[in-house]
Amino acid sequence: MKDKLKAVGVVLAALFVAVMMNVLKPETDKSPQPEAAIAVKTAVVTGSQLTMQVGSQGIAKARTKTTLVSEVSGAVLQVSNAFVVGGTFHAGDILLKLDPTDYEVALQRAEARLISAKAGMELERARSVQAEKEWALTGRPQSEAPLLALRRPYLLEAEANLLQAQAEVRQAKIKLQKTEIRAPYSGMVANKLVDVGQFVSTGTRIGETFAIDFIEVRLPLTEKDLSMMESLSSKSNLADKTVVLSGTVDGTNTSWLASIERSEGVVSELNRSQYIVARVADPYGLNSVDQTVTAPLRVGTFVKASIQGKVLNNVFKVPRSALLEGSRVGMVGSEQLLVIVPVTVASGDDDYYYISEGLEDGDEIVISALGTPIEGLKLRVKNDLSLGVAQ
């Protein structure tokens, strides 16, 4: 029994010594833990002038399209080499020739009737002069002479016959000229409907053409787009603006410089947009000295448009990654703490936003992703100077 009590006493003494050593041990010096900070990239912004760009899109269409119709009848004797689909021609070029025989004969007949009418006119004039002389022999004044005595009605009838004969000759010449179907403007053939040997009658469709001196593109503008532009009601505002069209030609990205021709002045009931019309001169490069400068802008090409808008002053260009939800930007404040400020976005493109209000020259903003931004968050600026990120 005594041995058991001694063993318990030894254990209790050991526990007591261990507890006292733990209680009385000196405290170790703790090194201060560094405050947690998020590594970010920043950039110093500076205000500059910005010309806003408005985006739109449309289809290139011909300024003028025409369905050629024969005004006379006859067999097609000759077709121009340019009268094929895709063929180009100049104003006044002969596209088709019809058989003129019937109209040449009609012209000869009209000219014969004209000669006969001229002869009748001369005869009546001579008879009228003779009648006036005979009346003078009576000694009475000419004012008292009856109209028939002076042959005035016969003279008027001869004049009418002469005018009718002249009109018939003119009409015959016009019809004879219409056997040669000429191009009304410089353009291109879109569709060919007749060929050599085919007989066409008056009103027969011959083909379809379109003008290529200009190409026009209708560009829709939303209310947001219009807010970025000057008023469309002023022609001077439209004339000063340039439009850059871009599209794909034969697999190659190409651009063309256009001008704003007009505003259509109505709001579409379908999409509530307003339309402006951009015009490109000489789209096929037929009048260009160096035809290798730009690829042709063909009718039917889908193009995107960049339209020059308002000019804004003191605008700040920031990367898209810098804009937080709710149109806010993170700034580096005092003691490297995050400051979140609201901003006004004037415009944006694929890479940048353009801030018109909320920033000042020299502000250092965070351009890297922040995840969930919290006001007052500790920041650690870690810029890569090789990438051109300003500190």
C-alpha atoms as a printed R data frame, in Angstrom:
    type eleno elety resid chain resno       x       y        z
1   ATOM     1    CA   MET     A     1   0.000   0.000    0.000
2   ATOM     2    CA   LYS     A     2   2.867   2.338    0.863
3   ATOM     3    CA   ASP     A     3   4.489   1.623   -2.510
4   ATOM     4    CA   LYS     A     4   1.313   2.613   -4.375
5   ATOM     5    CA   LEU     A     5   1.065   5.899   -2.477
6   ATOM     6    CA   LYS     A     6   4.703   6.692   -3.243
7   ATOM     7    CA   ALA     A     7   4.102   6.093   -6.986
8   ATOM     8    CA   VAL     A     8   1.050   8.369   -7.028
9   ATOM     9    CA   GLY     A     9   2.990  11.047   -5.188
10  ATOM    10    CA   VAL     A    10   5.827  10.912   -7.730
11  ATOM    11    CA   VAL     A    11   3.346  11.317  -10.622
12  ATOM    12    CA   LEU     A    12   1.592  14.235   -8.959
13  ATOM    13    CA   ALA     A    13   4.945  15.905   -8.241
14  ATOM    14    CA   ALA     A    14   5.989  15.510  -11.872
15  ATOM    15    CA   LEU     A    15   2.700  17.031  -13.091
16  ATOM    16    CA   PHE     A    16   3.084  19.941  -10.685
17  ATOM    17    CA   VAL     A    17   6.632  20.627  -11.864
18  ATOM    18    CA   ALA     A    18   5.517  20.494  -15.544
19  ATOM    19    CA   VAL     A    19   2.619  22.919  -14.958
20  ATOM    20    CA   MET     A    20   4.825  25.361  -13.064
21  ATOM    21    CA   MET     A    21   7.500  25.275  -15.752
22  ATOM    22    CA   ASN     A    22   4.886  26.063  -18.406
23  ATOM    23    CA   VAL     A    23   3.402  28.898  -16.368
24  ATOM    24    CA   LEU     A    24   6.706  30.457  -15.349
25  ATOM    25    CA   LYS     A    25   8.479  30.171  -18.773
26  ATOM    26    CA   PRO     A    26   9.467  33.518  -20.335
27  ATOM    27    CA   GLU     A    27   7.333  34.840  -23.234
28  ATOM    28    CA   THR     A    28   8.958  34.671  -26.673
29  ATOM    29    CA   ASP     A    29   9.107  37.810  -28.814
30  ATOM    30    CA   LYS     A    30   6.601  37.586  -31.731
31  ATOM    31    CA   SER     A    31   7.630  39.216  -35.033
32  ATOM    32    CA   PRO     A    32   4.827  41.420  -36.412
33  ATOM    33    CA   GLN     A    33   2.858  39.768  -39.226
34  ATOM    34    CA   PRO     A    34   2.852  41.741  -42.455
35  ATOM    35    CA   GLU     A    35  -0.525  43.210  -43.382
36  ATOM    36    CA   ALA     A    36  -2.128  41.369  -46.291
37  ATOM    37    CA   ALA     A    37  -1.990  43.304  -49.624
38  ATOM    38    CA   ILE     A    38  -3.180  42.564  -53.182
39  ATOM    39    CA   ALA     A    39  -0.692  42.869  -56.010
40  ATOM    40    CA   VAL     A    40  -2.071  45.071  -58.765
41  ATOM    41    CA   LYS     A    41  -0.946  46.826  -61.922
42  ATOM    42    CA   THR     A    42  -1.601  50.524  -62.263
43  ATOM    43    CA   ALA     A    43  -1.358  53.324  -64.794
44  ATOM    44    CA   VAL     A    44  -1.241  57.100  -64.500
45  ATOM    45    CA   VAL     A    45  -3.916  58.742  -66.667
46  ATOM    46    CA   THR     A    46  -3.784  62.046  -68.527
47  ATOM    47    CA   GLY     A    47  -6.691  63.823  -70.209
48  ATOM    48    CA   SER     A    48  -6.633  64.368  -73.965
49  ATOM    49    CA   GLN     A    49  -8.902  65.274  -76.862
50  ATOM    50    CA   LEU     A    50 -11.083  62.514  -78.298
51  ATOM    51    CA   THR     A    51 -12.947  62.328  -81.598
52  ATOM    52    CA   MET     A    52 -15.790  59.915  -80.960
53  ATOM    53    CA   GLN     A    53 -16.382  57.143  -83.486
54  ATOM    54    CA   VAL     A    54 -19.842  55.763  -84.182
55  ATOM    55    CA   GLY     A    55 -20.151  52.247  -85.566
56  ATOM    56    CA   SER     A    56 -22.753  51.060  -88.047
57  ATOM    57    CA   GLN     A    57 -23.120  48.640  -90.943
58  ATOM    58    CA   GLY     A    58 -24.912  48.252  -94.241
59  ATOM    59    CA   ILE     A    59 -24.959  46.885  -97.786
60  ATOM    60    CA   ALA     A    60 -23.277  48.643 -100.712
61  ATOM    61    CA   LYS     A    61 -25.917  49.513 -103.301
62  ATOM    62    CA   ALA     A    62 -25.890  51.238 -106.669
63  ATOM    63    CA   ARG     A    63 -26.931  54.885 -106.748
64  ATOM    64    CA   THR     A    64 -29.088  54.240 -109.846
65  ATOM    65    CA   LYS     A    65 -30.567  51.000 -111.187
66  ATOM    66    CA   THR     A    66 -32.327  50.822 -114.558
67  ATOM    67    CA   THR     A    67 -34.370  48.259 -116.457
68  ATOM    68    CA   LEU     A    68 -33.712  48.840 -120.157
69  ATOM    69    CA   VAL     A    69 -36.880  48.598 -122.270
70  ATOM    70    CA   SER     A    70 -37.125  48.764 -126.055
71  ATOM    71    CA   GLU     A    71 -39.174  51.720 -127.332
72  ATOM    72    CA   VAL     A    72 -39.388  50.320 -130.874
73  ATOM    73    CA   SER     A    73 -39.796  46.895 -132.494
74  ATOM    74    CA   GLY     A    74 -37.304  44.950 -134.546
75  ATOM    75    CA   ALA     A    75 -34.835  42.099 -134.684
76  ATOM    76    CA   VAL     A    76 -31.574  42.431 -132.741
77  ATOM    77    CA   LEU     A    77 -28.792  42.845 -135.312
78  ATOM    78    CA   GLN     A    78 -25.819  43.634 -133.079
79  ATOM    79    CA   VAL     A    79 -24.885  43.355 -129.393
80  ATOM    80    CA   SER     A    80 -21.985  45.252 -127.820
81  ATOM    81    CA   ASN     A    81 -19.158  43.282 -126.251
82  ATOM    82    CA   ALA     A    82 -19.848  45.228 -123.061
83  ATOM    83    CA   PHE     A    83 -23.462  44.018 -122.962
84  ATOM    84    CA   VAL     A    84 -22.765  40.982 -120.785
85  ATOM    85    CA   VAL     A    85 -23.320  40.476 -117.077
86  ATOM    86    CA   GLY     A    86 -20.507  42.347 -115.355
87  ATOM    87    CA   GLY     A    87 -19.592  44.314 -118.478
88  ATOM    88    CA   THR     A    88 -18.844  48.009 -117.997
89  ATOM    89    CA   PHE     A    89 -19.750  50.841 -120.330
90  ATOM    90    CA   HIS     A    90 -19.725  54.625 -120.573
91  ATOM    91    CA   ALA     A    91 -22.612  57.029 -121.034
92  ATOM    92    CA   GLY     A    92 -23.722  57.090 -124.668
93  ATOM    93    CA   ASP     A    93 -22.166  53.735 -125.645
94  ATOM    94    CA   ILE     A    94 -24.294  51.619 -128.018
95  ATOM    95    CA   LEU     A    95 -25.373  48.442 -126.236
96  ATOM    96    CA   LEU     A    96 -27.746  47.016 -128.861
97  ATOM    97    CA   LYS     A    97 -28.752  47.686 -132.478
98  ATOM    98    CA   LEU     A    98 -32.158  46.710 -133.841
99  ATOM    99    CA   ASP     A    99 -33.085  46.299 -137.525
100 ATOM   100    CA   PRO     A   100 -33.717  49.913 -138.709
101 ATOM   101    CA   THR     A   101 -35.213  49.093 -142.135
102 ATOM   102    CA   ASP     A   102 -38.863  49.796 -141.281
103 ATOM   103    CA   TYR     A   103 -37.968  53.062 -139.597
104 ATOM   104    CA   GLU     A   104 -35.716  54.188 -142.461
105 ATOM   105    CA   VAL     A   105 -38.639  53.651 -144.834
106 ATOM   106    CA   ALA     A   106 -40.955  55.506 -142.472
107 ATOM   107    CA   LEU     A   107 -38.498  58.403 -142.407
108 ATOM   108    CA   GLN     A   108 -38.368  58.545 -146.210
109 ATOM   109    CA   ARG     A   109 -42.154  58.659 -146.365
110 ATOM   110    CA   ALA     A   110 -42.260  61.420 -143.786
111 ATOM   111    CA   GLU     A   111 -39.652  63.403 -145.686
112 ATOM   112    CA   ALA     A   112 -41.664  62.959 -148.903
113 ATOM   113    CA   ARG     A   113 -44.775  64.289 -147.183
114 ATOM   114    CA   LEU     A   114 -42.720  67.197 -145.892
115 ATOM   115    CA   ILE     A   115 -41.573  68.059 -149.410
116 ATOM   116    CA   SER     A   116 -45.176  67.880 -150.613
117 ATOM   117    CA   ALA     A   117 -46.323  70.108 -147.747
118 ATOM   118    CA   LYS     A   118 -43.613  72.648 -148.534
119 ATOM   119    CA   ALA     A   119 -44.743  72.702 -152.161
120 ATOM   120    CA   GLY     A   120 -48.359  73.224 -151.114
121 ATOM   121    CA   MET     A   121 -47.259  75.999 -148.812
122 ATOM   122    CA   GLU     A   122 -45.390  77.780 -151.590
123 ATOM   123    CA   LEU     A   123 -48.355  77.406 -153.938
124 ATOM   124    CA   GLU     A   124 -50.801  78.885 -151.428
125 ATOM   125    CA   ARG     A   125 -48.458  81.772 -150.696
126 ATOM   126    CA   ALA     A   126 -48.301  82.568 -154.415
127 ATOM   127    CA   ARG     A   127 -52.079  82.348 -154.738
128 ATOM   128    CA   SER     A   128 -52.505  84.586 -151.697
129 ATOM   129    CA   VAL     A   129 -50.202  87.240 -153.148
130 ATOM   130    CA   GLN     A   130 -52.042  87.078 -156.453
131 ATOM   131    CA   ALA     A   131 -55.402  87.440 -154.659
132 ATOM   132    CA   GLU     A   132 -54.162  90.538 -152.816
133 ATOM   133    CA   LYS     A   133 -53.108  92.112 -156.146
134 ATOM   134    CA   GLU     A   134 -56.453  91.348 -157.730
135 ATOM   135    CA   TRP     A   135 -58.276  92.901 -154.775
136 ATOM   136    CA   ALA     A   136 -56.139  96.017 -155.035
137 ATOM   137    CA   LEU     A   137 -57.403  96.528 -158.600
138 ATOM   138    CA   THR     A   138 -60.894  97.055 -157.190
139 ATOM   139    CA   GLY     A   139 -59.708 100.228 -155.486
140 ATOM   140    CA   ARG     A   140 -61.191  99.226 -152.162
141 ATOM   141    CA   PRO     A   141 -59.040  98.891 -148.988
142 ATOM   142    CA   GLN     A   142 -57.652  95.443 -148.176
143 ATOM   143    CA   SER     A   143 -59.334  95.510 -144.778
144 ATOM   144    CA   GLU     A   144 -62.689  95.169 -146.491
145 ATOM   145    CA   ALA     A   145 -61.641  92.122 -148.468
146 ATOM   146    CA   PRO     A   146 -63.342  88.810 -147.553
147 ATOM   147    CA   LEU     A   147 -61.009  86.124 -146.176
148 ATOM   148    CA   LEU     A   148 -61.838  83.775 -149.011
149 ATOM   149    CA   ALA     A   149 -61.053  86.468 -151.553
150 ATOM   150    CA   LEU     A   150 -57.523  86.707 -150.112
151 ATOM   151    CA   ARG     A   151 -57.290  82.872 -149.673
152 ATOM   152    CA   ARG     A   152 -56.302  83.229 -146.020
153 ATOM   153    CA   PRO     A   153 -57.945  79.934 -144.851
154 ATOM   154    CA   TYR     A   154 -56.151  78.009 -147.609
155 ATOM   155    CA   LEU     A   155 -52.853  79.543 -146.557
156 ATOM   156    CA   LEU     A   156 -53.414  78.560 -142.905
157 ATOM   157    CA   GLU     A   157 -54.293  75.025 -143.957
158 ATOM   158    CA   ALA     A   158 -51.056  74.806 -145.941
159 ATOM   159    CA   GLU     A   159 -49.073  76.017 -142.910
160 ATOM   160    CA   ALA     A   160 -50.764  73.357 -140.728
161 ATOM   161    CA   ASN     A   161 -49.943  70.647 -143.255
162 ATOM   162    CA   LEU     A   162 -46.305  71.797 -143.267
163 ATOM   163    CA   LEU     A   163 -46.073  71.688 -139.459
164 ATOM   164    CA   GLN     A   164 -47.615  68.217 -139.381
165 ATOM   165    CA   ALA     A   165 -45.175  66.965 -141.988
166 ATOM   166    CA   GLN     A   166 -42.232  68.421 -140.035
167 ATOM   167    CA   ALA     A   167 -43.470  66.719 -136.849
168 ATOM   168    CA   GLU     A   168 -43.775  63.388 -138.672
169 ATOM   169    CA   VAL     A   169 -40.209  63.693 -139.940
170 ATOM   170    CA   ARG     A   170 -38.983  64.456 -136.409
171 ATOM   171    CA   GLN     A   171 -40.889  61.503 -134.969
172 ATOM   172    CA   ALA     A   172 -39.525  59.188 -137.672
173 ATOM   173    CA   LYS     A   173 -35.960  60.330 -136.905
174 ATOM   174    CA   ILE     A   174 -36.470  59.746 -133.185
175 ATOM   175    CA   LYS     A   175 -37.774  56.239 -133.754
176 ATOM   176    CA   LEU     A   176 -34.889  55.503 -136.108
177 ATOM   177    CA   GLN     A   177 -32.445  56.693 -133.421
178 ATOM   178    CA   LYS     A   178 -34.110  54.409 -130.881
179 ATOM   179    CA   THR     A   179 -33.097  51.365 -132.925
180 ATOM   180    CA   GLU     A   180 -29.685  52.013 -131.338
181 ATOM   181    CA   ILE     A   181 -30.074  51.424 -127.613
182 ATOM   182    CA   ARG     A   182 -27.491  53.548 -125.820
183 ATOM   183    CA   ALA     A   183 -26.285  53.531 -122.231
184 ATOM   184    CA   PRO     A   184 -27.952  56.300 -120.191
185 ATOM   185    CA   TYR     A   185 -24.913  56.593 -117.877
186 ATOM   186    CA   SER     A   186 -21.584  54.993 -117.102
187 ATOM   187    CA   GLY     A   187 -22.298  51.702 -115.422
188 ATOM   188    CA   MET     A   188 -22.320  47.924 -115.396
189 ATOM   189    CA   VAL     A   189 -24.666  45.266 -116.739
190 ATOM   190    CA   ALA     A   190 -26.525  43.350 -114.035
191 ATOM   191    CA   ASN     A   191 -28.728  41.191 -116.274
192 ATOM   192    CA   LYS     A   192 -28.901  40.456 -120.014
193 ATOM   193    CA   LEU     A   193 -32.282  39.400 -121.408
194 ATOM   194    CA   VAL     A   194 -31.915  39.487 -125.235
195 ATOM   195    CA   ASP     A   195 -29.302  38.517 -127.801
196 ATOM   196    CA   VAL     A   196 -28.565  38.643 -131.529
197 ATOM   197    CA   GLY     A   197 -31.388  37.421 -133.792
198 ATOM   198    CA   GLN     A   198 -34.125  37.816 -131.190
199 ATOM   199    CA   PHE     A   199 -37.131  39.926 -132.168
200 ATOM   200    CA   VAL     A   200 -38.200  42.496 -129.622
201 ATOM   201    CA   SER     A   201 -41.361  44.545 -129.608
202 ATOM   202    CA   THR     A   202 -42.142  47.857 -127.991
203 ATOM   203    CA   GLY     A   203 -41.977  47.468 -124.197
204 ATOM   204    CA   THR     A   204 -39.760  44.355 -124.214
205 ATOM   205    CA   ARG     A   205 -37.255  44.248 -121.343
206 ATOM   206    CA   ILE     A   206 -33.734  44.136 -122.717
207 ATOM   207    CA   GLY     A   207 -31.582  44.058 -119.599
208 ATOM   208    CA   GLU     A   208 -30.761  45.632 -116.257
209 ATOM   209    CA   THR     A   209 -27.926  48.043 -115.522
210 ATOM   210    CA   PHE     A   210 -26.671  50.114 -112.604
211 ATOM   211    CA   ALA     A   211 -24.479  53.188 -112.312
212 ATOM   212    CA   ILE     A   212 -20.949  52.791 -110.964
213 ATOM   213    CA   ASP     A   213 -19.903  56.426 -110.622
214 ATOM   214    CA   PHE     A   214 -20.987  56.204 -106.969
215 ATOM   215    CA   ILE     A   215 -21.901  53.493 -104.478
216 ATOM   216    CA   GLU     A   216 -24.215  54.320 -101.591
217 ATOM   217    CA   VAL     A   217 -24.560  52.612  -98.198
218 ATOM   218    CA   ARG     A   218 -27.540  53.191  -95.887
219 ATOM   219    CA   LEU     A   219 -26.279  53.255  -92.305
220 ATOM   220    CA   PRO     A   220 -28.723  52.916  -89.371
221 ATOM   221    CA   LEU     A   221 -28.090  55.017  -86.245
222 ATOM   222    CA   THR     A   222 -29.643  54.364  -82.847
223 ATOM   223    CA   GLU     A   223 -30.452  57.029  -80.269
224 ATOM   224    CA   LYS     A   224 -27.170  56.252  -78.499
225 ATOM   225    CA   ASP     A   225 -25.288  56.687  -81.760
226 ATOM   226    CA   LEU     A   226 -27.021  59.998  -82.458
227 ATOM   227    CA   SER     A   227 -26.051  61.283  -79.005
228 ATOM   228    CA   MET     A   228 -22.402  60.846  -80.026
229 ATOM   229    CA   MET     A   229 -22.808  62.889  -83.208
230 ATOM   230    CA   GLU     A   230 -23.633  66.419  -84.235
231 ATOM   231    CA   SER     A   231 -27.203  67.168  -85.313
232 ATOM   232    CA   LEU     A   232 -28.176  65.483  -88.569
233 ATOM   233    CA   SER     A   233 -30.479  68.375  -89.463
234 ATOM   234    CA   SER     A   234 -27.510  70.564  -90.398
235 ATOM   235    CA   LYS     A   235 -26.028  69.815  -93.818
236 ATOM   236    CA   SER     A   236 -22.758  71.486  -92.816
237 ATOM   237    CA   ASN     A   237 -22.339  68.987  -89.961
238 ATOM   238    CA   LEU     A   238 -22.789  66.100  -92.380
239 ATOM   239    CA   ALA     A   239 -20.493  67.492  -95.059
240 ATOM   240    CA   ASP     A   240 -17.550  67.794  -92.655
241 ATOM   241    CA   LYS     A   241 -17.746  64.215  -91.390
242 ATOM   242    CA   THR     A   242 -15.838  61.316  -92.879
243 ATOM   243    CA   VAL     A   243 -16.803  57.659  -92.898
244 ATOM   244    CA   VAL     A   244 -14.434  54.713  -93.109
245 ATOM   245    CA   LEU     A   245 -16.019  51.588  -94.569
246 ATOM   246    CA   SER     A   246 -14.399  48.200  -94.069
247 ATOM   247    CA   GLY     A   247 -15.218  44.831  -95.558
248 ATOM   248    CA   THR     A   248 -13.832  41.710  -97.157
249 ATOM   249    CA   VAL     A   249 -12.974  41.538 -100.862
250 ATOM   250    CA   ASP     A   250 -11.780  38.197 -102.220
251 ATOM   251    CA   GLY     A   251 -10.792  37.120  -98.722
252 ATOM   252    CA   THR     A   252  -8.814  40.286  -97.982
253 ATOM   253    CA   ASN     A   253  -9.841  42.926  -95.439
254 ATOM   254    CA   THR     A   254 -10.149  46.266  -97.208
255 ATOM   255    CA   SER     A   255 -11.278  49.771  -96.289
256 ATOM   256    CA   TRP     A   256 -12.723  52.642  -98.298
257 ATOM   257    CA   LEU     A   257 -13.102  56.337  -97.510
258 ATOM   258    CA   ALA     A   258 -16.651  57.648  -97.900
259 ATOM   259    CA   SER     A   259 -18.516  60.884  -97.317
260 ATOM   260    CA   ILE     A   260 -21.948  61.455  -95.803
261 ATOM   261    CA   GLU     A   261 -24.260  62.374  -98.664
262 ATOM   262    CA   ARG     A   262 -27.496  62.999  -96.783
263 ATOM   263    CA   SER     A   263 -29.748  62.083  -93.896
264 ATOM   264    CA   GLU     A   264 -33.037  60.437  -94.812
265 ATOM   265    CA   GLY     A   265 -34.806  62.490  -92.155
266 ATOM   266    CA   VAL     A   266 -37.262  59.828  -90.962
267 ATOM   267    CA   VAL     A   267 -37.353  57.300  -88.137
268 ATOM   268    CA   SER     A   268 -37.826  53.683  -89.204
269 ATOM   269    CA   GLU     A   269 -40.935  52.098  -87.749
270 ATOM   270    CA   LEU     A   270 -39.219  48.698  -87.733
271 ATOM   271    CA   ASN     A   271 -36.108  49.400  -85.664
272 ATOM   272    CA   ARG     A   272 -36.630  53.031  -84.516
273 ATOM   273    CA   SER     A   273 -33.363  54.022  -86.166
274 ATOM   274    CA   GLN     A   274 -32.495  56.958  -88.368
275 ATOM   275    CA   TYR     A   275 -30.510  56.430  -91.548
276 ATOM   276    CA   ILE     A   276 -27.715  58.362  -93.164
277 ATOM   277    CA   VAL     A   277 -26.378  57.611  -96.639
278 ATOM   278    CA   ALA     A   278 -22.624  57.331  -97.190
279 ATOM   279    CA   ARG     A   279 -21.257  57.643 -100.722
280 ATOM   280    CA   VAL     A   280 -18.073  56.223 -102.262
281 ATOM   281    CA   ALA     A   281 -16.886  57.737 -105.539
282 ATOM   282    CA   ASP     A   282 -15.566  55.513 -108.336
283 ATOM   283    CA   PRO     A   283 -16.059  52.270 -106.329
284 ATOM   284    CA   TYR     A   284 -14.738  50.026 -109.116
285 ATOM   285    CA   GLY     A   285 -11.622  52.146 -109.709
286 ATOM   286    CA   LEU     A   286 -12.341  52.656 -113.414
287 ATOM   287    CA   ASN     A   287 -11.325  56.310 -113.317
288 ATOM   288    CA   SER     A   288  -8.366  55.848 -110.985
289 ATOM   289    CA   VAL     A   289  -4.846  56.289 -112.348
290 ATOM   290    CA   ASP     A   290  -3.444  53.673 -109.952
291 ATOM   291    CA   GLN     A   291  -6.059  50.916 -109.819
292 ATOM   292    CA   THR     A   292  -3.999  48.860 -107.343
293 ATOM   293    CA   VAL     A   293  -4.517  51.255 -104.440
294 ATOM   294    CA   THR     A   294  -7.881  49.927 -103.260
295 ATOM   295    CA   ALA     A   295  -9.882  46.830 -104.085
296 ATOM   296    CA   PRO     A   296 -13.232  47.490 -105.777
297 ATOM   297    CA   LEU     A   297 -16.270  48.018 -103.585
298 ATOM   298    CA   ARG     A   298 -18.729  45.779 -105.386
299 ATOM   299    CA   VAL     A   299 -22.472  46.219 -105.251
300 ATOM   300    CA   GLY     A   300 -23.903  43.923 -102.589
301 ATOM   301    CA   THR     A   301 -20.805  43.946 -100.358
302 ATOM   302    CA   PHE     A   302 -21.512  43.967  -96.614
303 ATOM   303    CA   VAL     A   303 -19.475  46.687  -94.921
304 ATOM   304    CA   LYS     A   304 -18.947  48.036  -91.437
305 ATOM   305    CA   ALA     A   305 -18.738  51.787  -90.974
306 ATOM   306    CA   SER     A   306 -16.843  54.020  -88.567
307 ATOM   307    CA   ILE     A   307 -18.396  57.487  -88.561
308 ATOM   308    CA   GLN     A   308 -16.669  60.568  -87.171
309 ATOM   309    CA   GLY     A   309 -18.644  61.939  -84.236
310 ATOM   310    CA   LYS     A   310 -18.319  64.710  -81.650
311 ATOM   311    CA   VAL     A   311 -14.965  65.980  -80.425
312 ATOM   312    CA   LEU     A   312 -14.603  65.759  -76.623
313 ATOM   313    CA   ASN     A   313 -11.950  67.556  -74.574
314 ATOM   314    CA   ASN     A   314 -10.196  66.310  -71.410
315 ATOM   315    CA   VAL     A   315 -11.140  62.657  -71.872
316 ATOM   316    CA   PHE     A   316  -9.236  59.856  -70.119
317 ATOM   317    CA   LYS     A   317  -8.391  56.647  -71.948
318 ATOM   318    CA   VAL     A   318  -8.429  53.587  -69.673
319 ATOM   319    CA   PRO     A   319  -8.193  49.850  -70.470
320 ATOM   320    CA   ARG     A   320 -11.457  47.939  -70.351
321 ATOM   321    CA   SER     A   321 -10.111  45.871  -67.439
322 ATOM   322    CA   ALA     A   322  -9.932  49.029  -65.321
323 ATOM   323    CA   LEU     A   323 -13.674  49.697  -65.329
324 ATOM   324    CA   LEU     A   324 -15.520  48.090  -62.423
325 ATOM   325    CA   GLU     A   325 -19.169  47.141  -62.313
326 ATOM   326    CA   GLY     A   326 -21.431  50.164  -61.985
327 ATOM   327    CA   SER     A   327 -19.140  52.497  -63.962
328 ATOM   328    CA   ARG     A   328 -16.500  52.781  -61.233
329 ATOM   329    CA   VAL     A   329 -12.709  52.866  -61.253
330 ATOM   330    CA   GLY     A   330 -10.246  51.778  -58.574
331 ATOM   331    CA   MET     A   331  -7.570  54.331  -57.671
332 ATOM   332    CA   VAL     A   332  -4.433  54.099  -55.576
333 ATOM   333    CA   GLY     A   333  -4.998  56.391  -52.608
334 ATOM   334    CA   SER     A   334  -2.801  57.455  -49.713
335 ATOM   335    CA   GLU     A   335  -0.865  54.694  -47.952
336 ATOM   336    CA   GLN     A   336  -1.464  52.447  -50.982
337 ATOM   337    CA   LEU     A   337  -5.132  51.936  -50.110
338 ATOM   338    CA   LEU     A   338  -7.826  51.279  -52.691
339 ATOM   339    CA   VAL     A   339 -10.199  54.155  -53.426
340 ATOM   340    CA   ILE     A   340 -13.237  53.472  -55.606
341 ATOM   341    CA   VAL     A   341 -14.671  56.442  -57.518
342 ATOM   342    CA   PRO     A   342 -17.664  56.663  -59.871
343 ATOM   343    CA   VAL     A   343 -16.948  57.811  -63.419
344 ATOM   344    CA   THR     A   344 -18.871  58.771  -66.545
345 ATOM   345    CA   VAL     A   345 -18.108  56.726  -69.664
346 ATOM   346    CA   ALA     A   346 -18.341  58.839  -72.813
347 ATOM   347    CA   SER     A   347 -17.503  56.070  -75.259
348 ATOM   348    CA   GLY     A   348 -15.680  52.800  -75.680
349 ATOM   349    CA   ASP     A   349 -14.191  50.414  -78.196
350 ATOM   350    CA   ASP     A   350 -12.832  46.873  -78.179
351 ATOM   351    CA   ASP     A   351  -9.815  47.788  -76.025
352 ATOM   352    CA   TYR     A   352 -10.528  50.987  -74.090
353 ATOM   353    CA   TYR     A   353 -13.150  53.045  -72.315
354 ATOM   354    CA   TYR     A   354 -13.076  56.832  -72.543
355 ATOM   355    CA   ILE     A   355 -13.929  58.604  -69.290
356 ATOM   356    CA   SER     A   356 -15.307  62.139  -69.431
357 ATOM   357    CA   GLU     A   357 -15.935  62.747  -65.697
358 ATOM   358    CA   GLY     A   358 -14.554  61.354  -62.430
359 ATOM   359    CA   LEU     A   359 -10.799  61.415  -63.113
360 ATOM   360    CA   GLU     A   360  -8.097  64.074  -63.091
361 ATOM   361    CA   ASP     A   361  -4.669  64.362  -64.635
362 ATOM   362    CA   GLY     A   362  -2.099  62.338  -62.708
363 ATOM   363    CA   ASP     A   363  -4.551  59.925  -61.070
364 ATOM   364    CA   GLU     A   364  -3.127  56.434  -60.639
365 ATOM   365    CA   ILE     A   365  -5.760  53.848  -61.433
366 ATOM   366    CA   VAL     A   366  -5.797  50.075  -61.087
367 ATOM   367    CA   ILE     A   367  -5.859  48.379  -64.481
368 ATOM   368    CA   SER     A   368  -5.709  44.736  -63.383
369 ATOM   369    CA   ALA     A   369  -8.686  42.649  -62.316
370 ATOM   370    CA   LEU     A   370  -9.687  43.139  -58.678
371 ATOM   371    CA   GLY     A   371 -12.273  40.406  -58.258
372 ATOM   372    CA   THR     A   372 -14.450  41.815  -55.484
373 ATOM   373    CA   PRO     A   373 -13.165  45.352  -54.849
374 ATOM   374    CA   ILE     A   374 -13.422  46.660  -51.269
375 ATOM   375    CA   GLU     A   375 -12.846  50.273  -50.351
376 ATOM   376    CA   GLY     A   376  -9.666  50.659  -48.299
377 ATOM   377    CA   LEU     A   377  -8.122  47.391  -49.459
378 ATOM   378    CA   LYS     A   378  -4.325  47.382  -49.146
379 ATOM   379    CA   LEU     A   379  -2.604  47.422  -52.532
380 ATOM   380    CA   ARG     A   380   0.845  46.418  -53.637
381 ATOM   381    CA   VAL     A   381   1.746  48.000  -56.981
382 ATOM   382    CA   LYS     A   382   3.591  45.568  -59.135
383 ATOM   383    CA   ASN     A   383   4.025  46.991  -62.625
384 ATOM   384    CA   ASP     A   384   5.924  45.369  -65.445
385 ATOM   385    CA   LEU     A   385   7.901  48.208  -66.983
386 ATOM   386    CA   SER     A   386   8.768  46.061  -69.985
387 ATOM   387    CA   LEU     A   387   5.088  46.091  -70.913
388 ATOM   388    CA   GLY     A   388   4.930  49.859  -70.800
389 ATOM   389    CA   VAL     A   389   2.693  50.111  -67.723
390 ATOM   390    CA   ALA     A   390   3.159  53.493  -66.115
391 ATOM   391    CA   GLN     A   391   3.697  53.776  -62.373
